[in-house]
Amino acid sequence: MTAINRFTALPSAARTASGTADLAAFPQDFDELILYVDVTAAAGTTPTLAVTYQISPDNINWFDHTTGATLTAAGKQVIRLPNTTAGFGRISYAIGGTTPSFTFSVVAEGKRLGA
């Protein structure tokens, strides 16, 4: 049996600057963590969006774990992360371009196998 937890890390909204979303309320001990990135709109000149899962042993110092492909238009992306047993996790997103704007959401889904 597989136990699945879902958490909306970033609700759908228009964003024009880079930022982070804390996953502190979301358990970090998964056999697999899947991030669903859903971009419904992109605007600006050469807009770019990169979503990264970051980990931390102390909730202060953050390290990049996995970054998805850079997005430049509306679309969907799945980022799969095996064995996420770090102490803390968060989503980081980098927005670039000239007057860029992205409307997007990120949902995290954790799976525990045999739970």
Secondary structure, DSSP 4 states (H G I P E B T S, - for coil): -EEEEEEEEEEEEEE-S-EEEE-TTS---EEEEEEEEEEEEEEEEEEEEEEEEEEESSSSS-EEEEE-PPB-SSEEEEEEEEEE--SEEEEEEEEEEEEEEEEEEEEEEEEEET-
